Amino acid sequence: MIDATAQEGPKLSFKGERQLRYYWFIALTMMIVAPLAGVYPIFLMKILCFAIFACAFNLLVGFTGLVSFGHAAFFGVSAYVTGWLAVNGFTPEIAIAGGVLTAAAMAFVVAILSIRRQGIYFAMITLALSQLVFFMCLQAPFTGGEDGLQRIPRGNLFGLISLKSDLAMYFFILFAFAGVFFLLVRVVHSPFGQLLKAVRENEQRATSFGYVASHYKLIAFVLSGALSGLAGSLKCIALGFATLTDVHWMMSGEVILMTFLGGVGTFVGPALGAFVVIGLQNTLSDKVGSWVTVILGLCFVACVSLLRRGMVGEWNAWTRPSTKRRASQE
C-alpha cells in the first residue's frame, strides 16, 4: 500500500504559533509585492493555480490516506466547462462556479465507484475513470477536440471589475489561493479533519467507534475534487485556453510530484512543490525541450529516495527534533 503518512508534526507552542504567523505574513507580503517588483504575473498566476491544485490533492492523500491517480479529470473538466461558459458570454464568477460544481459532481460519482477500495485498487480505479473522462473530452463537440478552447475571455468580475489586466487577474487568483489555503487549514483542524486523520491511521478502529468511514472519505474526495476544479477554472480564465493537457493522465502525475516533492501532509509543502515544478518547467523548457519531463522524473526519484517526507517534512523533522521526542515520550 502506498504510504501517505502525514507530516504535520506535534502541536506548536504559543511562541511557535506566533513565529508561524509571522512567516505567513512575510510570505503573503512577498506574493503581493512580487508582480509589482517585476516578476512576470502570468508565471505567478500559473504557480498559484497549481498550488491550489496540489493543496486540494494533499487533502486527499495527506490527511485522508487516499492516493488518486485521476485528479486531472476534475482539473481539466472544470477548465473546459469554465472556458465554454466564458466564451458564451457568462461572467467569470458564474463560469468558475459552473466549473467547480461540475468537478464536484464528477468527484461524487468517481468517489461512489471507488471509495470502498483501498491502496493500489483505489488508485487504479481513479486512473481508469480519469482516462474515460479524457476520451470523452477528446470526442465532445464543445471541447474543441485536439485544439481545445482558445481565446477564452477574462471578462468583468461581477460585471464590475475588469480582469483584462494581468495585475487584476493575479490579485484575484492570489485572493482565491489564500481563501483555499485557510479553508484547508480550518478543515484539517476541525473535528471533521481529526476524523479524517483517524480514518487514515486506522479505518477499522474508527469504524468500531461508530463512525462510517466511507462517508468521511466521500466528503473529503468531493471537497478535494471541487477545489481541484477551482484550480482548473482559474488557470483557464488566467491563461485563456483549456486543452487536453489539462485532463491528461500526466497532469495527475505532475500534481502527485508537486505534493510528494513539497511534503505530503504538510500545509506549505504542496505549494512549495508547485513552485519548484512550475519553475523548472518554465526555466528548462526552452533549454532542454522535452527532456524537462525526464528531469522532473529524476527529481521525483531523488525525492522518494532522499527526502522521504518531502522538503517541508524533512525541514520540520530537522528543525524540531526535540519537540518530536517530547511528543513521542508523552
Secondary structure, DSSP 8 states (H G I E B T S, - for coil): ---------S---HHHHHHHHHHHHHHHHHHHHGGGGT--HHHHHHHHHHHHHHHHHHHHHTTS----S-THHHHHHHHHHHHHHHHTT--HHHHHHHHHHHHHHHHHHHHHHHTT--HHHHHHHHHHHHHHHHHHHHH-GGGTTTT-B-S----EETTTEE--SHHHHHHHHHHHHHHHHHHHHHHHHSHHHHHHHHHHH-HHHHHHTT--HHHHHHHHHHHHHHHHHHHHHHHHHHHS-B-GGGGSHHHHHHHHHHHHHH-TT-SSHHHHHHHHHHHHHHHHHHHHTTHHHHHHHHHHHHHHHH-TTHHHHHHHHHH-HHHHHHHHH-
